[in-house]
Each structure stands twice: as structure tokens, then as C-alpha cells.
Amino acid sequence: MVFNNPCACVWHVTNQVYVRSTDYQRTLMSAECNLAGLFPPQGSQVWNDEIPWQPVPVHTVTRESDYVSSLDHCSEICVGQTGFPDVC
């Protein structure tokens, strides 16, 4: 079966994985490339026989509010965890 709408099969993957990337084109493209390799379409997920890809959502937040990957708080986190600023 071939879908005309690539979004019709997204729910198969979104029930398995949540992907978050930093808000840079390089990291967003890397996430999409990794997901294309990890989750190739199979069976009814194939929407185009010549494109072995299915859309998988990649979530992000603004750079200003991204505290997971921000290096601005590393020294504060390190001091909080160890009590010593130069250990981490």
C-alpha cells in the first residue's frame, strides 16, 4: 500500500520515540538523518516507493530557553553537584 500523504503514517513512530534537538539547522538535519536510518518505512508506512523515508517529528525549543544543552550554566551545575568549580 502506498500513501499519498506522508503524514498518514507518522503515528507509528511517534508512539515509540520522542526526539528533541537544539535549534540549529545542523543539529535538526542530523536528527532527521539519524531518524531516517533508525525508522525506515515498512509496509503500509511506505508512501513513495522511490523515497525510503517517513516523517518523524523533531521537537526543539528556542536557544534562549534551551537549558538542556546550554553551556552558560555548566559552571553553576558543576559547583552545585561537586561543591568545587574546577572539578567538572
C-alpha positions, 0 to 999 in steps of 0.5 A, a space after each residue: 500500500 502506498 500513501 499519498 500523504 506522508 503524514 498518514 503514517 507518522 503515528 507509528 513512530 511517534 508512539 515509540 520515540 520522542 526526539 528533541 534537538 537544539 535549534 540549529 539547522 545542523 543539529 535538526 538535519 542530523 536528527 532527521 538523518 539519524 531518524 531516517 536510518 533508525 525508522 525506515 518505512 515498512 509496509 503500509 508506512 511506505 508512501 513513495 516507493 522511490 523515497 525510503 523515508 517517513 516523517 518523524 517529528 523533531 521537537 526543539 525549543 528556542 536557544 534562549 530557553 534551551 537549558 538542556 544543552 546550554 553551556 552558560 550554566 555548566 559552571 553553576 551545575 558543576 559547583 552545585 553537584 561537586 561543591 568545587 568549580 574546577 572539578 567538572 
